[in-house]
């Protein structure tokens, strides 16, 4: 939750259109985590 407060300052600069950007970033992060975890499990 602390991270959201930290981001709030420059999030407001993005305006309402900033939310989809976070959705894209979040999706990429999740995909990368799945790939990394998958590689670790294969070892």
C-alpha distance matrix in Angstrom:
0.0 3.8 5.3 5.4 7.0 9.1 10.3 11.1 14.3 16.0 14.6 16.9 19.7 19.6 20.2 19.9 21.2 18.1 16.4 19.1 18.6 15.1 16.7 19.4 17.4 15.3 18.7 20.3 17.8 18.2 22.0 22.1 20.4 23.0 25.8 25.0 24.6 27.8 29.7 28.7 29.9 33.1 34.0
3.8 0.0 3.8 5.5 5.4 6.4 8.9 10.2 12.6 14.6 14.1 16.4 18.9 19.3 20.4 20.8 22.1 18.7 17.7 20.6 19.5 16.2 18.5 20.8 18.3 16.8 20.5 21.5 18.8 20.0 23.6 23.2 21.7 24.6 27.1 25.9 25.9 29.3 30.7 29.6 31.2 34.4 34.9
5.3 3.8 0.0 3.8 5.5 5.1 6.3 8.7 11.1 12.2 11.6 14.5 16.6 16.6 18.1 18.7 19.4 15.8 15.1 17.6 16.2 12.9 15.5 17.5 14.7 13.7 17.4 18.2 15.6 17.2 20.6 20.2 19.1 22.2 24.4 23.4 23.8 27.1 28.4 27.6 29.4 32.4 32.9
5.4 5.5 3.8 0.0 3.8 5.4 5.2 6.1 9.4 10.7 9.2 11.7 14.3 14.3 15.2 15.4 16.6 13.3 12.3 15.4 14.5 11.4 13.9 16.4 14.4 13.4 17.1 18.4 16.5 17.8 21.2 21.4 20.6 23.3 25.7 25.2 25.6 28.6 30.3 29.8 31.4 34.3 35.2
7.0 5.4 5.5 3.8 0.0 3.8 5.5 5.1 7.7 10.2 9.7 11.3 14.1 15.0 15.7 16.6 18.3 15.2 14.8 18.1 17.2 14.5 17.3 19.8 17.7 17.0 20.8 21.9 20.0 21.5 24.9 24.8 24.1 26.9 29.2 28.5 29.0 32.1 33.6 33.0 34.7 37.6 38.3
9.1 6.4 5.1 5.4 3.8 0.0 3.8 5.6 6.7 8.6 9.3 11.5 13.3 14.4 16.0 17.5 18.5 15.1 15.4 18.4 16.7 14.3 17.5 19.3 16.8 16.7 20.5 21.0 19.0 21.1 24.2 23.7 23.1 26.3 28.2 27.3 28.1 31.3 32.4 31.8 33.9 36.6 37.1
10.3 8.9 6.3 5.2 5.5 3.8 0.0 3.8 5.5 5.9 5.8 8.8 10.4 10.9 12.7 14.1 14.9 11.4 11.9 14.8 13.0 10.9 14.4 16.1 13.8 14.2 17.9 18.4 17.0 19.2 22.2 21.9 21.8 24.9 26.7 26.1 27.3 30.2 31.3 31.2 33.2 35.7 36.5
11.1 10.2 8.7 6.1 5.1 5.6 3.8 0.0 3.8 5.7 4.9 6.3 9.0 10.1 10.8 12.3 13.9 11.0 11.6 15.1 14.1 12.3 15.5 17.7 16.1 16.4 19.9 21.0 19.9 21.8 24.8 24.9 24.9 27.7 29.7 29.4 30.3 33.1 34.5 34.5 36.3 38.9 39.8
14.3 12.6 11.1 9.4 7.7 6.7 5.5 3.8 0.0 3.8 5.6 6.0 7.5 9.8 11.1 13.6 15.1 12.3 13.9 17.2 15.7 14.6 18.1 19.8 18.1 18.9 22.4 23.0 22.0 24.4 27.1 26.9 27.2 30.2 31.9 31.4 32.7 35.5 36.6 36.6 38.7 41.1 41.9
16.0 14.6 12.2 10.7 10.2 8.6 5.9 5.7 3.8 0.0 3.8 5.3 5.1 7.0 9.3 12.1 12.7 9.8 12.1 14.9 12.9 12.5 16.2 17.3 15.7 17.2 20.5 20.7 20.2 22.9 25.2 25.0 25.7 28.7 30.0 29.8 31.4 34.0 34.9 35.3 37.5 39.7 40.5
14.6 14.1 11.6 9.2 9.7 9.3 5.8 4.9 5.6 3.8 0.0 3.8 5.3 5.3 6.9 8.9 9.7 6.7 8.5 11.6 10.3 9.7 13.1 14.7 13.7 14.9 18.0 18.8 18.6 20.8 23.2 23.5 24.2 26.9 28.5 28.7 30.0 32.5 33.8 34.3 36.2 38.3 39.5
16.9 16.4 14.5 11.7 11.3 11.5 8.8 6.3 6.0 5.3 3.8 0.0 3.8 5.4 5.2 7.9 9.9 8.2 10.2 13.5 12.9 12.8 15.8 17.6 17.1 18.2 21.2 22.3 22.2 24.3 26.7 27.2 27.9 30.4 32.1 32.4 33.7 36.1 37.5 38.0 39.8 42.0 43.3
19.7 18.9 16.6 14.3 14.1 13.3 10.4 9.0 7.5 5.1 5.3 3.8 0.0 3.8 5.5 9.1 9.8 8.3 11.5 14.0 12.7 13.5 16.7 17.7 17.2 19.1 21.8 22.3 22.6 25.1 27.1 27.3 28.5 31.1 32.4 32.7 34.4 36.7 37.7 38.5 40.6 42.5 43.6
19.6 19.3 16.6 14.3 15.0 14.4 10.9 10.1 9.8 7.0 5.3 5.4 3.8 0.0 3.8 6.7 6.3 4.8 8.3 10.4 9.2 10.6 13.5 14.4 14.3 16.4 18.8 19.4 20.1 22.5 24.2 24.8 26.2 28.5 29.8 30.4 32.2 34.1 35.4 36.4 38.3 40.1 41.5
20.2 20.4 18.1 15.2 15.7 16.0 12.7 10.8 11.1 9.3 6.9 5.2 5.5 3.8 0.0 3.8 5.4 5.7 8.3 10.7 10.9 12.2 14.4 16.0 16.5 18.0 20.2 21.5 22.3 24.2 26.1 27.1 28.3 30.4 31.9 32.8 34.2 36.1 37.7 38.7 40.3 42.2 43.8
19.9 20.8 18.7 15.4 16.6 17.5 14.1 12.3 13.6 12.1 8.9 7.9 9.1 6.7 3.8 0.0 3.8 5.4 6.4 8.7 10.2 11.3 12.7 14.6 15.9 16.9 18.7 20.5 21.6 22.9 24.8 26.3 27.4 29.1 30.9 32.1 33.3 35.0 36.8 37.9 39.3 41.2 43.0
21.2 22.1 19.4 16.6 18.3 18.5 14.9 13.9 15.1 12.7 9.7 9.9 9.8 6.3 5.4 3.8 0.0 3.8 5.6 6.3 7.5 9.7 10.9 12.0 13.6 15.2 16.6 18.1 19.6 21.2 22.6 24.1 25.6 27.2 28.6 30.0 31.5 32.9 34.6 36.0 37.5 39.1 41.0
18.1 18.7 15.8 13.3 15.2 15.1 11.4 11.0 12.3 9.8 6.7 8.2 8.3 4.8 5.7 5.4 3.8 0.0 3.8 5.6 5.3 6.7 9.0 10.3 10.9 12.6 14.6 15.8 16.8 18.7 20.4 21.5 22.9 24.8 26.3 27.3 28.8 30.6 32.1 33.3 34.9 36.7 38.3
16.4 17.7 15.1 12.3 14.8 15.4 11.9 11.6 13.9 12.1 8.5 10.2 11.5 8.3 8.3 6.4 5.6 3.8 0.0 3.8 5.3 5.2 6.4 8.9 10.0 10.5 12.5 14.5 15.4 16.6 18.6 20.1 21.1 22.7 24.6 25.8 26.9 28.6 30.5 31.6 32.9 34.8 36.7
19.1 20.6 17.6 15.4 18.1 18.4 14.8 15.1 17.2 14.9 11.6 13.5 14.0 10.4 10.7 8.7 6.3 5.6 3.8 0.0 3.8 5.4 4.9 6.3 8.6 9.7 10.5 12.4 14.2 15.3 16.6 18.4 19.9 21.1 22.7 24.4 25.7 26.9 28.8 30.3 31.5 33.1 35.2
18.6 19.5 16.2 14.5 17.2 16.7 13.0 14.1 15.7 12.9 10.3 12.9 12.7 9.2 10.9 10.2 7.5 5.3 5.3 3.8 0.0 3.8 5.4 5.2 6.2 8.5 9.9 10.8 12.4 14.3 15.5 16.7 18.4 20.2 21.3 22.6 24.4 25.8 27.3 28.7 30.3 31.9 33.6
15.1 16.2 12.9 11.4 14.5 14.3 10.9 12.3 14.6 12.5 9.7 12.8 13.5 10.6 12.2 11.3 9.7 6.7 5.2 5.4 3.8 0.0 3.8 5.4 5.0 5.9 8.4 9.8 10.3 12.1 14.1 15.2 16.3 18.2 19.9 20.8 22.2 24.0 25.7 26.7 28.2 30.1 31.8
16.7 18.5 15.5 13.9 17.3 17.5 14.4 15.5 18.1 16.2 13.1 15.8 16.7 13.5 14.4 12.7 10.9 9.0 6.4 4.9 5.4 3.8 0.0 3.8 5.5 5.1 6.1 8.7 9.9 10.6 12.3 14.3 15.3 16.6 18.5 20.0 21.0 22.4 24.5 25.8 26.9 28.6 30.7
19.4 20.8 17.5 16.4 19.8 19.3 16.1 17.7 19.8 17.3 14.7 17.6 17.7 14.4 16.0 14.6 12.0 10.3 8.9 6.3 5.2 5.4 3.8 0.0 3.8 5.4 5.1 6.3 8.7 10.0 10.7 12.4 14.3 15.5 16.7 18.4 20.0 21.1 22.8 24.5 25.8 27.2 29.2
17.4 18.3 14.7 14.4 17.7 16.8 13.8 16.1 18.1 15.7 13.7 17.1 17.2 14.3 16.5 15.9 13.6 10.9 10.0 8.6 6.2 5.0 5.5 3.8 0.0 3.8 5.5 5.2 6.2 8.7 10.0 10.6 12.3 14.4 15.5 16.5 18.3 19.9 21.2 22.6 24.3 25.9 27.5
15.3 16.8 13.7 13.4 17.0 16.7 14.2 16.4 18.9 17.2 14.9 18.2 19.1 16.4 18.0 16.9 15.2 12.6 10.5 9.7 8.5 5.9 5.1 5.4 3.8 0.0 3.8 5.5 5.1 6.2 8.7 9.9 10.6 12.4 14.4 15.4 16.4 18.2 20.1 21.1 22.4 24.4 26.2
18.7 20.5 17.4 17.1 20.8 20.5 17.9 19.9 22.4 20.5 18.0 21.2 21.8 18.8 20.2 18.7 16.6 14.6 12.5 10.5 9.9 8.4 6.1 5.1 5.5 3.8 0.0 3.8 5.5 5.2 6.2 8.6 9.9 10.7 12.4 14.3 15.4 16.4 18.5 20.1 21.1 22.6 24.8
20.3 21.5 18.2 18.4 21.9 21.0 18.4 21.0 23.0 20.7 18.8 22.3 22.3 19.4 21.5 20.5 18.1 15.8 14.5 12.4 10.8 9.8 8.7 6.3 5.2 5.5 3.8 0.0 3.8 5.5 5.1 6.1 8.6 9.9 10.6 12.2 14.2 15.2 16.6 18.4 19.9 21.2 23.1
17.8 18.8 15.6 16.5 20.0 19.0 17.0 19.9 22.0 20.2 18.6 22.2 22.6 20.1 22.3 21.6 19.6 16.8 15.4 14.2 12.4 10.3 9.9 8.7 6.2 5.1 5.5 3.8 0.0 3.8 5.5 5.1 6.2 8.7 9.9 10.5 12.1 14.1 15.4 16.5 18.2 20.0 21.5
18.2 20.0 17.2 17.8 21.5 21.1 19.2 21.8 24.4 22.9 20.8 24.3 25.1 22.5 24.2 22.9 21.2 18.7 16.6 15.3 14.3 12.1 10.6 10.0 8.7 6.2 5.2 5.5 3.8 0.0 3.8 5.5 5.1 6.2 8.7 9.9 10.5 12.1 14.3 15.3 16.3 18.3 20.3
22.0 23.6 20.6 21.2 24.9 24.2 22.2 24.8 27.1 25.2 23.2 26.7 27.1 24.2 26.1 24.8 22.6 20.4 18.6 16.6 15.5 14.1 12.3 10.7 10.0 8.7 6.2 5.1 5.5 3.8 0.0 3.8 5.4 5.1 6.3 8.7 9.9 10.5 12.4 14.3 15.3 16.6 18.8
22.1 23.2 20.2 21.4 24.8 23.7 21.9 24.9 26.9 25.0 23.5 27.2 27.3 24.8 27.1 26.3 24.1 21.5 20.1 18.4 16.7 15.2 14.3 12.4 10.6 9.9 8.6 6.1 5.1 5.5 3.8 0.0 3.8 5.4 5.1 6.1 8.5 9.7 10.6 12.3 14.2 15.4 17.0
20.4 21.7 19.1 20.6 24.1 23.1 21.8 24.9 27.2 25.7 24.2 27.9 28.5 26.2 28.3 27.4 25.6 22.9 21.1 19.9 18.4 16.3 15.3 14.3 12.3 10.6 9.9 8.6 6.2 5.1 5.4 3.8 0.0 3.8 5.4 5.1 6.0 8.3 9.9 10.5 12.1 14.1 15.6
23.0 24.6 22.2 23.3 26.9 26.3 24.9 27.7 30.2 28.7 26.9 30.4 31.1 28.5 30.4 29.1 27.2 24.8 22.7 21.1 20.2 18.2 16.6 15.5 14.4 12.4 10.7 9.9 8.7 6.2 5.1 5.4 3.8 0.0 3.8 5.6 5.2 5.9 8.6 9.9 10.4 12.2 14.5
25.8 27.1 24.4 25.7 29.2 28.2 26.7 29.7 31.9 30.0 28.5 32.1 32.4 29.8 31.9 30.9 28.6 26.3 24.6 22.7 21.3 19.9 18.5 16.7 15.5 14.4 12.4 10.6 9.9 8.7 6.3 5.1 5.4 3.8 0.0 3.8 5.5 5.0 6.2 8.7 9.9 10.6 12.7
25.0 25.9 23.4 25.2 28.5 27.3 26.1 29.4 31.4 29.8 28.7 32.4 32.7 30.4 32.8 32.1 30.0 27.3 25.8 24.4 22.6 20.8 20.0 18.4 16.5 15.4 14.3 12.2 10.5 9.9 8.7 6.1 5.1 5.6 3.8 0.0 3.8 5.4 5.2 6.3 8.7 10.0 11.1
24.6 25.9 23.8 25.6 29.0 28.1 27.3 30.3 32.7 31.4 30.0 33.7 34.4 32.2 34.2 33.3 31.5 28.8 26.9 25.7 24.4 22.2 21.0 20.0 18.3 16.4 15.4 14.2 12.1 10.5 9.9 8.5 6.0 5.2 5.5 3.8 0.0 3.8 5.5 5.1 6.1 8.6 10.1
27.8 29.3 27.1 28.6 32.1 31.3 30.2 33.1 35.5 34.0 32.5 36.1 36.7 34.1 36.1 35.0 32.9 30.6 28.6 26.9 25.8 24.0 22.4 21.1 19.9 18.2 16.4 15.2 14.1 12.1 10.5 9.7 8.3 5.9 5.0 5.4 3.8 0.0 3.8 5.5 5.2 6.2 8.9
29.7 30.7 28.4 30.3 33.6 32.4 31.3 34.5 36.6 34.9 33.8 37.5 37.7 35.4 37.7 36.8 34.6 32.1 30.5 28.8 27.3 25.7 24.5 22.8 21.2 20.1 18.5 16.6 15.4 14.3 12.4 10.6 9.9 8.6 6.2 5.2 5.5 3.8 0.0 3.8 5.5 5.1 6.6
28.7 29.6 27.6 29.8 33.0 31.8 31.2 34.5 36.6 35.3 34.3 38.0 38.5 36.4 38.7 37.9 36.0 33.3 31.6 30.3 28.7 26.7 25.8 24.5 22.6 21.1 20.1 18.4 16.5 15.3 14.3 12.3 10.5 9.9 8.7 6.3 5.1 5.5 3.8 0.0 3.8 5.5 5.4
29.9 31.2 29.4 31.4 34.7 33.9 33.2 36.3 38.7 37.5 36.2 39.8 40.6 38.3 40.3 39.3 37.5 34.9 32.9 31.5 30.3 28.2 26.9 25.8 24.3 22.4 21.1 19.9 18.2 16.3 15.3 14.2 12.1 10.4 9.9 8.7 6.1 5.2 5.5 3.8 0.0 3.8 5.4
33.1 34.4 32.4 34.3 37.6 36.6 35.7 38.9 41.1 39.7 38.3 42.0 42.5 40.1 42.2 41.2 39.1 36.7 34.8 33.1 31.9 30.1 28.6 27.2 25.9 24.4 22.6 21.2 20.0 18.3 16.6 15.4 14.1 12.2 10.6 10.0 8.6 6.2 5.1 5.5 3.8 0.0 3.8
34.0 34.9 32.9 35.2 38.3 37.1 36.5 39.8 41.9 40.5 39.5 43.3 43.6 41.5 43.8 43.0 41.0 38.3 36.7 35.2 33.6 31.8 30.7 29.2 27.5 26.2 24.8 23.1 21.5 20.3 18.8 17.0 15.6 14.5 12.7 11.1 10.1 8.9 6.6 5.4 5.4 3.8 0.0
